[in-house]
Amino acid sequence: RSSDLIDLDIIETDTGYEIYADVPGVRLTDLQVNVYQDLLTVSYSKQQPAHGRSLLRSERPVGRFSRTIKLPLDCDAAQHRAEMCEGVLVVHIGKQKSARSY
């Protein structure tokens, strides 16, 4: 397993999909969320914080993190929004109208 991957879950609802991605310590404004056709890409960069002192040990990951997943064919890429809740990015993607179950 690569340490630059973002862990996520995908849940199907009647009207779309919800993707939950763990991004602790990252602000929504620092995330890039792109939906293009049937692909979702989530990425961000984390830098080593400047403490102004000598760093003796560093175990928190820094660098560029990215994850691209293939979405179900019935996704509507034009219908998506993202929000953050306690270190978890939630991306909502709608289904095409013909695929919705009400």
PyMOL CGO cylinders between C-alpha atoms (Angstrom):
from pymol import cmd
from pymol.cgo import CYLINDER

trace = [
    CYLINDER, 0.00, 0.00, 0.00, 1.35, 3.38, -0.99, 0.3, 1, 1, 1, 1, 1, 1,
    CYLINDER, 1.35, 3.38, -0.99, 1.36, 6.02, 1.75, 0.3, 1, 1, 1, 1, 1, 1,
    CYLINDER, 1.36, 6.02, 1.75, 0.32, 8.72, -0.74, 0.3, 1, 1, 1, 1, 1, 1,
    CYLINDER, 0.32, 8.72, -0.74, -3.16, 7.27, -1.22, 0.3, 1, 1, 1, 1, 1, 1,
    CYLINDER, -3.16, 7.27, -1.22, -6.25, 8.73, 0.39, 0.3, 1, 1, 1, 1, 1, 1,
    CYLINDER, -6.25, 8.73, 0.39, -8.52, 6.22, 2.17, 0.3, 1, 1, 1, 1, 1, 1,
    CYLINDER, -8.52, 6.22, 2.17, -12.16, 6.42, 1.14, 0.3, 1, 1, 1, 1, 1, 1,
    CYLINDER, -12.16, 6.42, 1.14, -15.59, 4.79, 1.22, 0.3, 1, 1, 1, 1, 1, 1,
    CYLINDER, -15.59, 4.79, 1.22, -18.32, 5.00, -1.44, 0.3, 1, 1, 1, 1, 1, 1,
    CYLINDER, -18.32, 5.00, -1.44, -22.01, 4.78, -0.54, 0.3, 1, 1, 1, 1, 1, 1,
    CYLINDER, -22.01, 4.78, -0.54, -24.86, 4.57, -3.06, 0.3, 1, 1, 1, 1, 1, 1,
    CYLINDER, -24.86, 4.57, -3.06, -28.10, 6.42, -2.32, 0.3, 1, 1, 1, 1, 1, 1,
    CYLINDER, -28.10, 6.42, -2.32, -31.36, 6.57, -4.29, 0.3, 1, 1, 1, 1, 1, 1,
    CYLINDER, -31.36, 6.57, -4.29, -30.30, 9.80, -6.02, 0.3, 1, 1, 1, 1, 1, 1,
    CYLINDER, -30.30, 9.80, -6.02, -26.51, 9.53, -6.16, 0.3, 1, 1, 1, 1, 1, 1,
    CYLINDER, -26.51, 9.53, -6.16, -23.29, 8.58, -4.44, 0.3, 1, 1, 1, 1, 1, 1,
    CYLINDER, -23.29, 8.58, -4.44, -21.45, 9.81, -1.37, 0.3, 1, 1, 1, 1, 1, 1,
    CYLINDER, -21.45, 9.81, -1.37, -17.68, 9.47, -1.22, 0.3, 1, 1, 1, 1, 1, 1,
    CYLINDER, -17.68, 9.47, -1.22, -16.05, 9.80, 2.21, 0.3, 1, 1, 1, 1, 1, 1,
    CYLINDER, -16.05, 9.80, 2.21, -12.30, 10.49, 2.19, 0.3, 1, 1, 1, 1, 1, 1,
    CYLINDER, -12.30, 10.49, 2.19, -10.06, 10.75, 5.26, 0.3, 1, 1, 1, 1, 1, 1,
    CYLINDER, -10.06, 10.75, 5.26, -8.05, 13.98, 5.05, 0.3, 1, 1, 1, 1, 1, 1,
    CYLINDER, -8.05, 13.98, 5.05, -7.10, 14.86, 8.64, 0.3, 1, 1, 1, 1, 1, 1,
    CYLINDER, -7.10, 14.86, 8.64, -5.57, 18.27, 9.17, 0.3, 1, 1, 1, 1, 1, 1,
    CYLINDER, -5.57, 18.27, 9.17, -6.44, 19.50, 5.67, 0.3, 1, 1, 1, 1, 1, 1,
    CYLINDER, -6.44, 19.50, 5.67, -8.76, 22.45, 4.98, 0.3, 1, 1, 1, 1, 1, 1,
    CYLINDER, -8.76, 22.45, 4.98, -11.39, 22.23, 2.25, 0.3, 1, 1, 1, 1, 1, 1,
    CYLINDER, -11.39, 22.23, 2.25, -9.75, 25.19, 0.51, 0.3, 1, 1, 1, 1, 1, 1,
    CYLINDER, -9.75, 25.19, 0.51, -6.50, 23.17, 0.22, 0.3, 1, 1, 1, 1, 1, 1,
    CYLINDER, -6.50, 23.17, 0.22, -8.19, 20.21, -1.50, 0.3, 1, 1, 1, 1, 1, 1,
    CYLINDER, -8.19, 20.21, -1.50, -8.66, 19.74, -5.20, 0.3, 1, 1, 1, 1, 1, 1,
    CYLINDER, -8.66, 19.74, -5.20, -11.80, 17.76, -6.08, 0.3, 1, 1, 1, 1, 1, 1,
    CYLINDER, -11.80, 17.76, -6.08, -12.28, 17.04, -9.77, 0.3, 1, 1, 1, 1, 1, 1,
    CYLINDER, -12.28, 17.04, -9.77, -15.08, 15.05, -11.38, 0.3, 1, 1, 1, 1, 1, 1,
    CYLINDER, -15.08, 15.05, -11.38, -14.60, 14.41, -15.08, 0.3, 1, 1, 1, 1, 1, 1,
    CYLINDER, -14.60, 14.41, -15.08, -16.84, 11.96, -16.91, 0.3, 1, 1, 1, 1, 1, 1,
    CYLINDER, -16.84, 11.96, -16.91, -16.60, 8.78, -14.80, 0.3, 1, 1, 1, 1, 1, 1,
    CYLINDER, -16.60, 8.78, -14.80, -13.49, 9.72, -12.78, 0.3, 1, 1, 1, 1, 1, 1,
    CYLINDER, -13.49, 9.72, -12.78, -13.19, 11.39, -9.38, 0.3, 1, 1, 1, 1, 1, 1,
    CYLINDER, -13.19, 11.39, -9.38, -9.81, 12.76, -8.31, 0.3, 1, 1, 1, 1, 1, 1,
    CYLINDER, -9.81, 12.76, -8.31, -9.09, 14.08, -4.82, 0.3, 1, 1, 1, 1, 1, 1,
    CYLINDER, -9.09, 14.08, -4.82, -5.67, 15.59, -4.14, 0.3, 1, 1, 1, 1, 1, 1,
    CYLINDER, -5.67, 15.59, -4.14, -3.84, 17.89, -1.76, 0.3, 1, 1, 1, 1, 1, 1,
    CYLINDER, -3.84, 17.89, -1.76, -0.36, 18.78, -0.52, 0.3, 1, 1, 1, 1, 1, 1,
    CYLINDER, -0.36, 18.78, -0.52, 0.86, 18.91, 3.06, 0.3, 1, 1, 1, 1, 1, 1,
    CYLINDER, 0.86, 18.91, 3.06, 4.08, 20.66, 4.01, 0.3, 1, 1, 1, 1, 1, 1,
    CYLINDER, 4.08, 20.66, 4.01, 6.24, 20.10, 7.07, 0.3, 1, 1, 1, 1, 1, 1,
    CYLINDER, 6.24, 20.10, 7.07, 5.17, 22.79, 9.56, 0.3, 1, 1, 1, 1, 1, 1,
    CYLINDER, 5.17, 22.79, 9.56, 7.84, 25.34, 10.44, 0.3, 1, 1, 1, 1, 1, 1,
    CYLINDER, 7.84, 25.34, 10.44, 8.33, 24.98, 14.17, 0.3, 1, 1, 1, 1, 1, 1,
    CYLINDER, 8.33, 24.98, 14.17, 11.33, 27.31, 14.40, 0.3, 1, 1, 1, 1, 1, 1,
    CYLINDER, 11.33, 27.31, 14.40, 13.18, 24.64, 16.36, 0.3, 1, 1, 1, 1, 1, 1,
    CYLINDER, 13.18, 24.64, 16.36, 15.15, 21.48, 15.59, 0.3, 1, 1, 1, 1, 1, 1,
    CYLINDER, 15.15, 21.48, 15.59, 12.91, 18.64, 14.47, 0.3, 1, 1, 1, 1, 1, 1,
    CYLINDER, 12.91, 18.64, 14.47, 14.01, 15.44, 16.19, 0.3, 1, 1, 1, 1, 1, 1,
    CYLINDER, 14.01, 15.44, 16.19, 11.41, 13.08, 14.78, 0.3, 1, 1, 1, 1, 1, 1,
    CYLINDER, 11.41, 13.08, 14.78, 8.77, 13.33, 12.08, 0.3, 1, 1, 1, 1, 1, 1,
    CYLINDER, 8.77, 13.33, 12.08, 6.12, 10.65, 11.62, 0.3, 1, 1, 1, 1, 1, 1,
    CYLINDER, 6.12, 10.65, 11.62, 3.30, 12.73, 10.20, 0.3, 1, 1, 1, 1, 1, 1,
    CYLINDER, 3.30, 12.73, 10.20, 3.08, 12.38, 6.43, 0.3, 1, 1, 1, 1, 1, 1,
    CYLINDER, 3.08, 12.38, 6.43, 3.98, 15.34, 4.22, 0.3, 1, 1, 1, 1, 1, 1,
    CYLINDER, 3.98, 15.34, 4.22, 4.02, 15.71, 0.46, 0.3, 1, 1, 1, 1, 1, 1,
    CYLINDER, 4.02, 15.71, 0.46, 1.46, 15.27, -2.28, 0.3, 1, 1, 1, 1, 1, 1,
    CYLINDER, 1.46, 15.27, -2.28, -1.50, 12.96, -1.79, 0.3, 1, 1, 1, 1, 1, 1,
    CYLINDER, -1.50, 12.96, -1.79, -3.89, 11.92, -4.55, 0.3, 1, 1, 1, 1, 1, 1,
    CYLINDER, -3.89, 11.92, -4.55, -6.53, 9.35, -5.35, 0.3, 1, 1, 1, 1, 1, 1,
    CYLINDER, -6.53, 9.35, -5.35, -8.43, 8.79, -8.58, 0.3, 1, 1, 1, 1, 1, 1,
    CYLINDER, -8.43, 8.79, -8.58, -11.31, 6.35, -8.74, 0.3, 1, 1, 1, 1, 1, 1,
    CYLINDER, -11.31, 6.35, -8.74, -13.63, 5.24, -11.49, 0.3, 1, 1, 1, 1, 1, 1,
    CYLINDER, -13.63, 5.24, -11.49, -17.23, 6.13, -10.75, 0.3, 1, 1, 1, 1, 1, 1,
    CYLINDER, -17.23, 6.13, -10.75, -20.32, 4.10, -11.71, 0.3, 1, 1, 1, 1, 1, 1,
    CYLINDER, -20.32, 4.10, -11.71, -21.52, 4.80, -15.25, 0.3, 1, 1, 1, 1, 1, 1,
    CYLINDER, -21.52, 4.80, -15.25, -24.78, 6.36, -14.07, 0.3, 1, 1, 1, 1, 1, 1,
    CYLINDER, -24.78, 6.36, -14.07, -23.05, 9.28, -12.30, 0.3, 1, 1, 1, 1, 1, 1,
    CYLINDER, -23.05, 9.28, -12.30, -23.84, 12.79, -13.44, 0.3, 1, 1, 1, 1, 1, 1,
    CYLINDER, -23.84, 12.79, -13.44, -20.50, 14.65, -13.29, 0.3, 1, 1, 1, 1, 1, 1,
    CYLINDER, -20.50, 14.65, -13.29, -22.28, 18.02, -13.49, 0.3, 1, 1, 1, 1, 1, 1,
    CYLINDER, -22.28, 18.02, -13.49, -24.03, 17.32, -10.17, 0.3, 1, 1, 1, 1, 1, 1,
    CYLINDER, -24.03, 17.32, -10.17, -21.38, 17.28, -7.48, 0.3, 1, 1, 1, 1, 1, 1,
    CYLINDER, -21.38, 17.28, -7.48, -20.48, 19.19, -4.34, 0.3, 1, 1, 1, 1, 1, 1,
    CYLINDER, -20.48, 19.19, -4.34, -17.97, 18.76, -1.55, 0.3, 1, 1, 1, 1, 1, 1,
    CYLINDER, -17.97, 18.76, -1.55, -18.00, 19.51, 2.17, 0.3, 1, 1, 1, 1, 1, 1,
    CYLINDER, -18.00, 19.51, 2.17, -15.76, 18.82, 5.17, 0.3, 1, 1, 1, 1, 1, 1,
    CYLINDER, -15.76, 18.82, 5.17, -16.77, 17.35, 8.51, 0.3, 1, 1, 1, 1, 1, 1,
    CYLINDER, -16.77, 17.35, 8.51, -14.15, 16.70, 11.22, 0.3, 1, 1, 1, 1, 1, 1,
    CYLINDER, -14.15, 16.70, 11.22, -11.30, 15.74, 8.90, 0.3, 1, 1, 1, 1, 1, 1,
    CYLINDER, -11.30, 15.74, 8.90, -13.46, 13.83, 6.43, 0.3, 1, 1, 1, 1, 1, 1,
    CYLINDER, -13.46, 13.83, 6.43, -14.14, 15.11, 2.93, 0.3, 1, 1, 1, 1, 1, 1,
    CYLINDER, -14.14, 15.11, 2.93, -17.64, 14.22, 1.72, 0.3, 1, 1, 1, 1, 1, 1,
    CYLINDER, -17.64, 14.22, 1.72, -18.25, 14.41, -2.03, 0.3, 1, 1, 1, 1, 1, 1,
    CYLINDER, -18.25, 14.41, -2.03, -21.85, 14.12, -3.21, 0.3, 1, 1, 1, 1, 1, 1,
    CYLINDER, -21.85, 14.12, -3.21, -22.33, 13.09, -6.85, 0.3, 1, 1, 1, 1, 1, 1,
    CYLINDER, -22.33, 13.09, -6.85, -25.78, 12.80, -8.38, 0.3, 1, 1, 1, 1, 1, 1,
    CYLINDER, -25.78, 12.80, -8.38, -27.05, 10.01, -10.58, 0.3, 1, 1, 1, 1, 1, 1,
    CYLINDER, -27.05, 10.01, -10.58, -28.35, 10.59, -14.07, 0.3, 1, 1, 1, 1, 1, 1,
    CYLINDER, -28.35, 10.59, -14.07, -32.12, 11.12, -13.90, 0.3, 1, 1, 1, 1, 1, 1,
    CYLINDER, -32.12, 11.12, -13.90, -32.81, 7.89, -15.77, 0.3, 1, 1, 1, 1, 1, 1,
    CYLINDER, -32.81, 7.89, -15.77, -30.92, 5.88, -13.08, 0.3, 1, 1, 1, 1, 1, 1,
    CYLINDER, -30.92, 5.88, -13.08, -32.58, 7.36, -9.99, 0.3, 1, 1, 1, 1, 1, 1,
    CYLINDER, -32.58, 7.36, -9.99, -34.91, 5.30, -7.84, 0.3, 1, 1, 1, 1, 1, 1,
    CYLINDER, -34.91, 5.30, -7.84, -37.37, 7.42, -5.91, 0.3, 1, 1, 1, 1, 1, 1,
]
cmd.load_cgo(trace, "trace")
